[in-house]
Amino acid sequence: MKTKLYFILSILLLLVFGIESRSQDKITVSGTVTFFKSIPLNKVKILALNSGESTYTDSLGRFNLNCLKKDALIISASGFEKKNVKVGKQDTYIINLAYKNNPTNFHDAVSNGHISENVLLQAINSGQQKKGKDYSTYSSIFELISSEIYDVRVTGSIVYNKKINSFNSNPQVLYVVDGKAVSDISFVAPADVKTIEFVDDVGATMWGMQGANGVLKITLK
């Protein structure tokens, strides 16, 4: 009977010490999740792989999470590439997520509340202007526009402003290539495009009534 009692007590002690040992191994880490190195991402999931703890970033991209000293953080957000970060000696992390621009990723990132549509569009346009994106994979300028510009609708060889639904006016946008208004852009080869953007606010006023439906601005290499 005593042997059985000692055995039970030993098991209980092992369990207690095991729990205490694991609790001592836990630490709290914090950080910020961004896109484009400085733009905070909201509602990004942070999962500690070994401890199983998880949390989400706030509107400023910040998070706090309990994990083990030797753990790995899995950072995931719809529309962005998943990232794994090993927990090291530091307790603060700045994590930048990569983003590949396409309609599906754009929709997922915005609809899941990670980033606003306007902020994402501005970041994409800014990145394209700095790097000069490679558009050579598109078969025509209209396929390029349909895939890359989200505020317009392409029908055949005509580009329309999605926001204008009036039956009394033609919502065709104004084409501007290298600063000059043109009536046709079918001659533009995607591989020759350096930057492309659509403006339908203050940026279009300089074109007067011609730019009333918005301006599709194309800069060639």
Phi and psi in degrees as GROMACS dihedral restraints (atoms count N, CA, C in turn):
[ dihedral_restraints ]
;  ai    aj    ak    al  type     phi  dphi    fc
    3     4     5     6     1   -63.2    20    10
    4     5     6     7     1   -39.1    20    10
    6     7     8     9     1   -61.7    20    10
    7     8     9    10     1   -41.4    20    10
    9    10    11    12     1   -66.4    20    10
   10    11    12    13     1   -38.7    20    10
   12    13    14    15     1   -65.6    20    10
   13    14    15    16     1   -44.8    20    10
   15    16    17    18     1   -60.4    20    10
   16    17    18    19     1   -38.8    20    10
   18    19    20    21     1   -63.3    20    10
   19    20    21    22     1   -44.3    20    10
   21    22    23    24     1   -64.3    20    10
   22    23    24    25     1   -42.8    20    10
   24    25    26    27     1   -62.5    20    10
   25    26    27    28     1   -39.2    20    10
   27    28    29    30     1   -63.4    20    10
   28    29    30    31     1   -42.3    20    10
   30    31    32    33     1   -62.6    20    10
   31    32    33    34     1   -44.5    20    10
   33    34    35    36     1   -61.8    20    10
   34    35    36    37     1   -42.8    20    10
   36    37    38    39     1   -63.2    20    10
   37    38    39    40     1   -41.2    20    10
   39    40    41    42     1   -62.8    20    10
   40    41    42    43     1   -41.0    20    10
   42    43    44    45     1   -65.6    20    10
   43    44    45    46     1   -42.7    20    10
   45    46    47    48     1   -62.8    20    10
   46    47    48    49     1   -49.2    20    10
   48    49    50    51     1   -65.0    20    10
   49    50    51    52     1   -33.3    20    10
   51    52    53    54     1   -65.8    20    10
   52    53    54    55     1   -42.3    20    10
   54    55    56    57     1   -65.3    20    10
   55    56    57    58     1   -43.3    20    10
   57    58    59    60     1   -63.0    20    10
   58    59    60    61     1   -40.8    20    10
   60    61    62    63     1   -63.3    20    10
   61    62    63    64     1   -42.5    20    10
   63    64    65    66     1   -68.9    20    10
   64    65    66    67     1   -35.3    20    10
   66    67    68    69     1   -67.2    20    10
   67    68    69    70     1   -33.6    20    10
   69    70    71    72     1   -70.5    20    10
   70    71    72    73     1   -24.9    20    10
   72    73    74    75     1   -79.4    20    10
   73    74    75    76     1   -12.3    20    10
   75    76    77    78     1   -79.5    20    10
   76    77    78    79     1   143.2    20    10
   78    79    80    81     1  -135.4    20    10
   79    80    81    82     1   167.6    20    10
   81    82    83    84     1  -111.6    20    10
   82    83    84    85     1   125.1    20    10
   84    85    86    87     1  -113.9    20    10
   85    86    87    88     1   154.5    20    10
   87    88    89    90     1  -137.6    20    10
   88    89    90    91     1   169.3    20    10
   90    91    92    93     1   174.2    20    10
   91    92    93    94     1  -171.0    20    10
   93    94    95    96     1  -135.7    20    10
   94    95    96    97     1   136.3    20    10
   96    97    98    99     1  -108.5    20    10
   97    98    99   100     1   126.8    20    10
   99   100   101   102     1  -128.9    20    10
  100   101   102   103     1   170.5    20    10
  102   103   104   105     1  -130.8    20    10
  103   104   105   106     1   143.6    20    10
  105   106   107   108     1    61.5    20    10
  106   107   108   109     1    26.4    20    10
  108   109   110   111     1    72.6    20    10
  109   110   111   112     1   -17.6    20    10
  111   112   113   114     1  -139.5    20    10
  112   113   114   115     1    -9.9    20    10
  114   115   116   117     1   -92.3    20    10
  115   116   117   118     1   116.9    20    10
  117   118   119   120     1   -68.6    20    10
  118   119   120   121     1   145.0    20    10
  120   121   122   123     1  -112.1    20    10
  121   122   123   124     1   133.3    20    10
  123   124   125   126     1   -96.0    20    10
  124   125   126   127     1   152.4    20    10
  126   127   128   129     1    58.5    20    10
  127   128   129   130     1    31.7    20    10
  129   130   131   132     1   -82.8    20    10
  130   131   132   133     1   132.6    20    10
  132   133   134   135     1   -83.9    20    10
  133   134   135   136     1   131.3    20    10
  135   136   137   138     1  -116.7    20    10
  136   137   138   139     1   116.6    20    10
  138   139   140   141     1  -117.0    20    10
  139   140   141   142     1   127.4    20    10
  141   142   143   144     1   -86.2    20    10
  142   143   144   145     1   114.5    20    10
  144   145   146   147     1   -61.7    20    10
  145   146   147   148     1   -43.9    20    10
  147   148   149   150     1   -84.1    20    10
  148   149   150   151     1   -40.3    20    10
  150   151   152   153     1   -81.0    20    10
  151   152   153   154     1   -24.0    20    10
  153   154   155   156     1    82.7    20    10
  154   155   156   157     1    -1.4    20    10
  156   157   158   159     1   -72.0    20    10
  157   158   159   160     1   148.6    20    10
  159   160   161   162     1  -146.2    20    10
  160   161   162   163     1   159.6    20    10
  162   163   164   165     1  -157.7    20    10
  163   164   165   166     1   178.9    20    10
  165   166   167   168     1  -131.2    20    10
  166   167   168   169     1   149.7    20    10
  168   169   170   171     1   -73.4    20    10
  169   170   171   172     1   155.0    20    10
  171   172   173   174     1   -90.1    20    10
  172   173   174   175     1  -171.4    20    10
  174   175   176   177     1   -65.0    20    10
  175   176   177   178     1   -17.2    20    10
  177   178   179   180     1   -99.1    20    10
  178   179   180   181     1     8.8    20    10
  180   181   182   183     1    80.0    20    10
  181   182   183   184     1    10.2    20    10
  183   184   185   186     1   -91.2    20    10
  184   185   186   187     1   152.9    20    10
  186   187   188   189     1  -151.2    20    10
  187   188   189   190     1   156.3    20    10
  189   190   191   192     1  -133.1    20    10
  190   191   192   193     1   138.5    20    10
  192   193   194   195     1  -151.5    20    10
  193   194   195   196     1   137.5    20    10
  195   196   197   198     1   -86.7    20    10
  196   197   198   199     1   132.4    20    10
  198   199   200   201     1  -151.2    20    10
  199   200   201   202     1   179.7    20    10
  201   202   203   204     1   -85.7    20    10
  202   203   204   205     1   158.9    20    10
  204   205   206   207     1   -61.1    20    10
  205   206   207   208     1   -36.2    20    10
  207   208   209   210     1  -111.4    20    10
  208   209   210   211     1    86.1    20    10
  210   211   212   213     1  -134.7    20    10
  211   212   213   214     1   177.0    20    10
  213   214   215   216     1  -135.6    20    10
  214   215   216   217     1   133.1    20    10
  216   217   218   219     1   -96.5    20    10
  217   218   219   220     1   132.2    20    10
  219   220   221   222     1  -109.0    20    10
  220   221   222   223     1   117.5    20    10
  222   223   224   225     1  -107.7    20    10
  223   224   225   226     1   122.3    20    10
  225   226   227   228     1  -138.8    20    10
  226   227   228   229     1   139.1    20    10
  228   229   230   231     1  -148.8    20    10
  229   230   231   232     1   136.3    20    10
  231   232   233   234     1   -60.5    20    10
  232   233   234   235     1   130.8    20    10
  234   235   236   237     1    92.6    20    10
  235   236   237   238     1   -11.9    20    10
  237   238   239   240     1  -117.2    20    10
  238   239   240   241     1   158.7    20    10
  240   241   242   243     1   -77.3    20    10
  241   242   243   244     1   133.1    20    10
  243   244   245   246     1   -64.5    20    10
  244   245   246   247     1   147.9    20    10
  246   247   248   249     1  -136.5    20    10
  247   248   249   250     1   139.8    20    10
  249   250   251   252     1  -110.4    20    10
  250   251   252   253     1   134.8    20    10
  252   253   254   255     1  -130.4    20    10
  253   254   255   256     1   125.2    20    10
  255   256   257   258     1   -77.6    20    10
  256   257   258   259     1   136.4    20    10
  258   259   260   261     1   -76.9    20    10
  259   260   261   262     1   123.6    20    10
  261   262   263   264     1  -114.8    20    10
  262   263   264   265     1  -147.1    20    10
  264   265   266   267     1   -76.0    20    10
  265   266   267   268     1   -31.0    20    10
  267   268   269   270     1   -76.1    20    10
  268   269   270   271     1   158.6    20    10
  270   271   272   273     1  -115.0    20    10
  271   272   273   274     1     7.1    20    10
  273   274   275   276     1  -129.1    20    10
  274   275   276   277     1   134.3    20    10
  276   277   278   279     1  -131.7    20    10
  277   278   279   280     1   138.6    20    10
  279   280   281   282     1  -112.5    20    10
  280   281   282   283     1   114.7    20    10
  282   283   284   285     1  -116.6    20    10
  283   284   285   286     1   122.7    20    10
  285   286   287   288     1  -107.2    20    10
  286   287   288   289     1   123.7    20    10
  288   289   290   291     1   -93.4    20    10
  289   290   291   292     1   141.0    20    10
  291   292   293   294     1   -83.8    20    10
  292   293   294   295     1   148.9    20    10
  294   295   296   297     1  -135.6    20    10
  295   296   297   298     1   129.0    20    10
  297   298   299   300     1  -105.1    20    10
  298   299   300   301     1   119.3    20    10
  300   301   302   303     1   -75.5    20    10
  301   302   303   304     1   116.6    20    10
  303   304   305   306     1  -157.7    20    10
  304   305   306   307     1   163.6    20    10
  306   307   308   309     1   -56.4    20    10
  307   308   309   310     1   -39.0    20    10
  309   310   311   312     1   -65.4    20    10
  310   311   312   313     1   -49.1    20    10
  312   313   314   315     1   -62.8    20    10
  313   314   315   316     1   -39.4    20    10
  315   316   317   318     1   -60.7    20    10
  316   317   318   319     1   -48.4    20    10
  318   319   320   321     1   -62.0    20    10
  319   320   321   322     1   -45.6    20    10
  321   322   323   324     1   -63.7    20    10
  322   323   324   325     1   -43.5    20    10
  324   325   326   327     1   -63.4    20    10
  325   326   327   328     1   -41.9    20    10
  327   328   329   330     1   -76.9    20    10
  328   329   330   331     1   -46.7    20    10
  330   331   332   333     1   -67.4    20    10
  331   332   333   334     1   -25.4    20    10
  333   334   335   336     1   -90.2    20    10
  334   335   336   337     1     4.6    20    10
  336   337   338   339     1    77.5    20    10
  337   338   339   340     1    16.5    20    10
  339   340   341   342     1   -74.2    20    10
  340   341   342   343     1   -31.4    20    10
  342   343   344   345     1  -158.9    20    10
  343   344   345   346     1   150.0    20    10
  345   346   347   348     1   -78.6    20    10
  346   347   348   349     1   156.4    20    10
  348   349   350   351     1   -60.0    20    10
  349   350   351   352     1   -45.0    20    10
  351   352   353   354     1   -63.4    20    10
  352   353   354   355     1   -43.0    20    10
  354   355   356   357     1   -65.6    20    10
  355   356   357   358     1   -41.1    20    10
  357   358   359   360     1   -66.0    20    10
  358   359   360   361     1   -42.4    20    10
  360   361   362   363     1   -61.0    20    10
  361   362   363   364     1   -43.9    20    10
  363   364   365   366     1   -62.2    20    10
  364   365   366   367     1   -41.0    20    10
  366   367   368   369     1   -65.8    20    10
  367   368   369   370     1   -41.9    20    10
  369   370   371   372     1   -63.0    20    10
  370   371   372   373     1   -48.1    20    10
  372   373   374   375     1   -62.8    20    10
  373   374   375   376     1   -39.9    20    10
  375   376   377   378     1   -64.6    20    10
  376   377   378   379     1   -42.4    20    10
  378   379   380   381     1   -65.8    20    10
  379   380   381   382     1   -38.3    20    10
  381   382   383   384     1   -67.4    20    10
  382   383   384   385     1   -38.3    20    10
  384   385   386   387     1   -67.0    20    10
  385   386   387   388     1   -34.4    20    10
  387   388   389   390     1   -76.4    20    10
  388   389   390   391     1   -41.7    20    10
  390   391   392   393     1   -94.6    20    10
  391   392   393   394     1   -31.4    20    10
  393   394   395   396     1    73.9    20    10
  394   395   396   397     1    86.8    20    10
  396   397   398   399     1   -68.0    20    10
  397   398   399   400     1   150.3    20    10
  399   400   401   402     1   -88.5    20    10
  400   401   402   403     1   111.7    20    10
  402   403   404   405     1  -104.5    20    10
  403   404   405   406     1    12.3    20    10
  405   406   407   408     1   -67.1    20    10
  406   407   408   409     1   -14.3    20    10
  408   409   410   411     1   -75.2    20    10
  409   410   411   412     1   -14.4    20    10
  411   412   413   414     1   -84.7    20    10
  412   413   414   415     1   143.9    20    10
  414   415   416   417     1   -81.9    20    10
  415   416   417   418     1   -21.1    20    10
  417   418   419   420     1  -153.0    20    10
  418   419   420   421     1   163.7    20    10
  420   421   422   423     1   -63.7    20    10
  421   422   423   424     1   -31.3    20    10
  423   424   425   426     1   -74.7    20    10
  424   425   426   427     1   -33.0    20    10
  426   427   428   429     1   -67.0    20    10
  427   428   429   430     1   -39.7    20    10
  429   430   431   432     1   -59.2    20    10
  430   431   432   433     1   -49.6    20    10
  432   433   434   435     1   -62.2    20    10
  433   434   435   436     1   -44.0    20    10
  435   436   437   438     1   -61.2    20    10
  436   437   438   439     1   -33.2    20    10
  438   439   440   441     1   -88.7    20    10
  439   440   441   442     1   -29.7    20    10
  441   442   443   444     1  -104.7    20    10
  442   443   444   445     1   -24.8    20    10
  444   445   446   447     1  -109.6    20    10
  445   446   447   448     1   121.2    20    10
  447   448   449   450     1   -95.5    20    10
  448   449   450   451     1   -12.3    20    10
  450   451   452   453     1   -98.1    20    10
  451   452   453   454     1     7.8    20    10
  453   454   455   456     1  -126.3    20    10
  454   455   456   457     1   163.1    20    10
  456   457   458   459     1  -123.9    20    10
  457   458   459   460     1   131.6    20    10
  459   460   461   462     1  -103.7    20    10
  460   461   462   463     1   124.1    20    10
  462   463   464   465     1  -125.2    20    10
  463   464   465   466     1   107.0    20    10
  465   466   467   468     1    65.2    20    10
  466   467   468   469     1  -116.4    20    10
  468   469   470   471     1  -112.6    20    10
  469   470   471   472     1    22.4    20    10
  471   472   473   474     1  -119.2    20    10
  472   473   474   475     1   139.1    20    10
  474   475   476   477     1  -112.6    20    10
  475   476   477   478     1   127.4    20    10
  477   478   479   480     1  -117.3    20    10
  478   479   480   481     1   153.5    20    10
  480   481   482   483     1   -81.7    20    10
  481   482   483   484     1   120.8    20    10
  483   484   485   486     1   -63.2    20    10
  484   485   486   487     1   -28.7    20    10
  486   487   488   489     1   -74.8    20    10
  487   488   489   490     1   -17.4    20    10
  489   490   491   492     1   -98.9    20    10
  490   491   492   493     1   113.7    20    10
  492   493   494   495     1  -114.7    20    10
  493   494   495   496     1    12.1    20    10
  495   496   497   498     1   -68.5    20    10
  496   497   498   499     1   137.0    20    10
  498   499   500   501     1   -82.0    20    10
  499   500   501   502     1   -10.0    20    10
  501   502   503   504     1   -95.3    20    10
  502   503   504   505     1    -2.9    20    10
  504   505   506   507     1  -139.7    20    10
  505   506   507   508     1   153.2    20    10
  507   508   509   510     1   -88.9    20    10
  508   509   510   511     1   116.2    20    10
  510   511   512   513     1   -83.2    20    10
  511   512   513   514     1    19.8    20    10
  513   514   515   516     1   -63.4    20    10
  514   515   516   517     1   137.1    20    10
  516   517   518   519     1   -84.9    20    10
  517   518   519   520     1   165.4    20    10
  519   520   521   522     1   -89.2    20    10
  520   521   522   523     1   133.3    20    10
  522   523   524   525     1   -94.9    20    10
  523   524   525   526     1   130.6    20    10
  525   526   527   528     1  -130.3    20    10
  526   527   528   529     1   117.7    20    10
  528   529   530   531     1  -115.2    20    10
  529   530   531   532     1   120.9    20    10
  531   532   533   534     1    51.0    20    10
  532   533   534   535     1    42.2    20    10
  534   535   536   537     1    83.8    20    10
  535   536   537   538     1    -0.1    20    10
  537   538   539   540     1  -117.0    20    10
  538   539   540   541     1   134.1    20    10
  540   541   542   543     1   -71.7    20    10
  541   542   543   544     1   132.7    20    10
  543   544   545   546     1  -132.0    20    10
  544   545   546   547     1   155.8    20    10
  546   547   548   549     1   -91.4    20    10
  547   548   549   550     1   -15.9    20    10
  549   550   551   552     1  -142.6    20    10
  550   551   552   553     1   137.2    20    10
  552   553   554   555     1  -120.7    20    10
  553   554   555   556     1    11.6    20    10
  555   556   557   558     1   -64.6    20    10
  556   557   558   559     1   -17.7    20    10
  558   559   560   561     1   -77.7    20    10
  559   560   561   562     1   -13.8    20    10
  561   562   563   564     1   -78.5    20    10
  562   563   564   565     1   123.1    20    10
  564   565   566   567     1   -87.9    20    10
  565   566   567   568     1   132.7    20    10
  567   568   569   570     1   -52.5    20    10
  568   569   570   571     1   -37.3    20    10
  570   571   572   573     1   -65.2    20    10
  571   572   573   574     1   -19.7    20    10
  573   574   575   576     1   -91.1    20    10
  574   575   576   577     1    -3.7    20    10
  576   577   578   579     1   -83.1    20    10
  577   578   579   580     1   125.6    20    10
  579   580   581   582     1   -89.7    20    10
  580   581   582   583     1   -51.2    20    10
  582   583   584   585     1  -140.7    20    10
  583   584   585   586     1   153.7    20    10
  585   586   587   588     1  -146.3    20    10
  586   587   588   589     1   134.0    20    10
  588   589   590   591     1  -151.1    20    10
  589   590   591   592     1   156.9    20    10
  591   592   593   594     1  -117.7    20    10
  592   593   594   595     1   128.4    20    10
  594   595   596   597     1  -125.1    20    10
  595   596   597   598     1   134.8    20    10
  597   598   599   600     1  -139.2    20    10
  598   599   600   601     1    27.1    20    10
  600   601   602   603     1  -122.5    20    10
  601   602   603   604     1  -133.3    20    10
  603   604   605   606     1   -59.4    20    10
  604   605   606   607     1   -32.9    20    10
  606   607   608   609     1   -64.1    20    10
  607   608   609   610     1   -15.9    20    10
  609   610   611   612     1   -97.1    20    10
  610   611   612   613     1   -10.1    20    10
  612   613   614   615     1   -65.7    20    10
  613   614   615   616     1   -26.7    20    10
  615   616   617   618     1   -65.4    20    10
  616   617   618   619     1   -15.0    20    10
  618   619   620   621     1   -96.9    20    10
  619   620   621   622     1     5.4    20    10
  621   622   623   624     1    61.6    20    10
  622   623   624   625     1  -144.5    20    10
  624   625   626   627     1   -64.4    20    10
  625   626   627   628     1   -26.0    20    10
  627   628   629   630     1   -60.1    20    10
  628   629   630   631     1   -35.2    20    10
  630   631   632   633     1   -97.0    20    10
  631   632   633   634     1    18.1    20    10
  633   634   635   636     1   -61.7    20    10
  634   635   636   637     1   -30.8    20    10
  636   637   638   639     1   -95.4    20    10
  637   638   639   640     1     8.5    20    10
  639   640   641   642     1   103.4    20    10
  640   641   642   643     1   160.7    20    10
  642   643   644   645     1  -125.8    20    10
  643   644   645   646     1   126.9    20    10
  645   646   647   648     1   -95.8    20    10
  646   647   648   649     1   109.8    20    10
  648   649   650   651     1  -102.0    20    10
  649   650   651   652     1   123.1    20    10
  651   652   653   654     1  -120.9    20    10
  652   653   654   655     1   127.7    20    10
  654   655   656   657     1  -113.3    20    10
  655   656   657   658     1   127.2    20    10
  657   658   659   660     1   -91.5    20    10
  658   659   660   661     1   157.4    20    10
